[in-house]
């Protein structure tokens, strides 16, 4: 049986929660104004959770514990170097 329940609507790969170190690195980049969503809007706030796809190149926010799996609101992680952030 497949253990993954959520999949990235863009890459069709399983989504998993970002690790604590990935989340910390992401929040630092957000605070410094370096993160845009796929619509081109600046991502703001502090994130307590984030879902990432298998290749850690796309992330999805959660709001009130509900994953926001809308491609236009997804966040490209390419060039943000969260891949090497491990716990």
C-alpha positions in Angstrom: 0.0 0.0 0.0 1.2 3.5 -0.8 2.2 5.4 2.3 2.0 8.8 0.6 -1.3 10.5 0.5 -0.4 13.9 -1.0 1.3 14.4 -4.4 2.7 17.5 -6.0 0.3 18.7 -8.7 3.2 19.9 -10.8 5.8 17.1 -10.6 3.3 14.3 -9.5 5.9 13.2 -6.9 5.0 12.5 -3.2 5.0 15.4 -0.8 6.6 15.2 2.6 7.0 17.7 5.4 10.1 19.8 5.3 12.7 18.9 7.9 13.3 21.3 10.8 16.5 22.5 9.2 14.9 23.0 5.8 12.1 24.9 7.4 14.6 27.1 9.3 16.6 27.8 6.2 13.4 28.6 4.3 12.1 31.0 7.0 15.5 32.8 7.0 15.2 33.3 3.2 11.6 34.5 3.5 12.6 37.0 6.2 15.3 38.4 4.0 12.8 38.9 1.1 14.4 36.3 -1.2 11.4 34.0 -1.8 8.6 34.5 -4.5 5.7 32.2 -5.2 5.1 31.0 -8.8 2.7 33.9 -9.3 5.6 36.3 -8.6 4.3 37.5 -5.3 6.7 37.9 -2.4 6.3 35.2 0.3 6.0 36.7 3.7 5.5 35.4 7.3 7.0 32.7 9.4 6.2 29.1 8.4 5.7 26.4 11.0 5.2 23.7 8.3 5.9 23.3 4.6 5.4 20.4 2.2 8.1 19.7 -0.3 8.2 17.4 -3.3 10.6 14.5 -3.8 13.3 16.5 -5.5 12.9 19.4 -3.0 12.4 21.9 -5.8 8.8 22.9 -5.1 7.1 23.7 -1.8 3.5 24.2 -0.7 2.3 26.2 2.3 -0.3 24.9 4.8 -2.9 27.1 6.2 -4.8 26.0 9.3 -3.2 22.6 8.7 -4.7 22.4 5.2 -2.2 22.0 2.4 -2.5 24.7 -0.3 -1.8 22.6 -3.4 -2.5 25.3 -5.9 0.3 25.4 -8.5 0.2 29.2 -8.8 0.7 29.5 -5.1 3.5 26.9 -5.0 7.0 28.1 -4.2 10.0 27.2 -6.4 12.9 26.2 -4.2 15.4 26.0 -7.1 18.5 28.0 -6.2 17.5 28.3 -2.6 19.8 25.4 -1.5 17.4 23.6 0.9 18.4 20.2 -0.5 21.5 20.0 1.7 19.7 21.1 4.8 19.1 17.9 6.8 18.4 17.1 10.4 
